[in-house]
């Protein structure tokens, strides 16, 4: 039976940046590079990590409660102060009355960090996966959700505001193929209007990844990353390597999510830890 998934105090869903095809390789790091095709600064080491925020709004899997918010904000402050650069979230990380809750908490966490560190010039990266709901059939409808995400995250034109990378959450190609162009069009509009610093992709295999990158390349839009599940429970050679190698060839970073397999390889922390 899957263990209890409520991890109040842990930095769950730690993302591992898989720049190399061998995820266990630890190359000699250089100071910084950029995230994929974008100009966004990012640690150059393949061991660079980021903080995932699915548990910050998901009640079903993680038993989220607003009682957790203080601990979540403390976790953000620790991560930010410790040099974690990228924060992965989504507009569906919290639904219904708490829609976009993880995005809200990221905004609050960054506001608190700025107040405590007013001279800091570092800028985190907020990568938000925008859900591909079947009723989003036009670029404008998807773009509107991108803007809503941007607003919840508190992104502004300030030079110290977080970088914003909206990303598709999943591909509709297998069940609603004509929606793909609408989704891509919404991301395109976000970049062209200056409301995104780059765009992201998620859960794309080698062929579809190449198609998507070509779409954006022809329109002058940098693709920062593609997210794939790279947990301890998946077969890396069978399920992950192909997408990583394709991304490497295209100059796109790969983010591996759910390294602890949705909590299967984790344990609940106690209040004293």
Buried (B, 14 or more C-beta within 10 A) or exposed (E): EEEEBBBBBBBBBBBBBBBBBEBEEEEEEEEEBBBBBBEBBBBBBBBBBBBBBBBBBBBEEBBBEEEBBEBBBEBBBEBBEEEBBBBBBBBBBBBEEBBBBBBBBBBBBBEBBBEEEEEEEEBBBBBBBBBBBEEBBBBEBBBBBBBBBBEBBBBEEEEEBBBBBBBBBBBBBEEBEEBBEBBBBBBBBBBEEEBBBBBBBBBBBBEBBBEBBEBBBEEEBBBBBBBBBBBEBBEBEEBBBBBBEBBBEBBBBBBBBBBBBBBEEBEBBEEEE
